[in-house]
Amino acid sequence: TKIAVFASGSGSNFQAIQQAIDIGKLDAQIEIVITDKPDAVVVKRAKNFNIPVFSFSPKRFETKGAYEQEIIEILKEHQVEWVILAGYMRLIGHTLLSAFSNRIVNIHPSLLPSFPGKDAIGQAMEHGVKVTGVTVHLVDEGMDTGPILSQAAVEVVEGNRAATEARIHAVEHELYTSTLQKLFENENKLVH
Ligand code: GRF
């Protein structure tokens, strides 16, 4: 299964996905990394794995539709079948959504529908919940609202954001790769 990973930040989920591929746990190929942040750490990580990167500045385009159209061209060139969002900090617009209908997956660091949007971990700590978690879901036009594919709970380390975040990231890396593997397996069963 050919995939593209979209990321704006550190790219630890990108790396976990590539490592799962390397050890044969995930039957997929990352054809390209797409980023809206040319200086993001994920760009260096992608280069370390020799994966091509397409970085673009949204400001240089007049509309979201215009840069998404450009992204679609690149995804088509690389025969990408699934778009995997991993810390991509932009809402997907209707141009990309209609080109990859039900083929865009996101990971979010909370048990949705709790704490959608930015800084879900901060929101959870602020609210004083004892348990938060991770959600993998299909992307629709809303912010963190699409159909849920999988979830895992994570206990908050009270008063310690860094430790809570570390737990969440560790769970994300496992849950994302195992969910994608199931998704691609099911699809291949349906097709063949
Ligand atoms: C993750 O917590 C993910 O759930 C959220 O953004 C973060 C990305 O982390 N959407 P990384 O860049 O993969 O390290």
Boltz pocket constraint, residues with backbone or C-beta under 6 A from the ligand:
constraints:
  - pocket:
      binder: B
      contacts: [[A, 7], [A, 9], [A, 10], [A, 11], [A, 12], [A, 13], [A, 14], [A, 86], [A, 87], [A, 88], [A, 107], [A, 108], [A, 109], [A, 172]]
      max_distance: 6.0
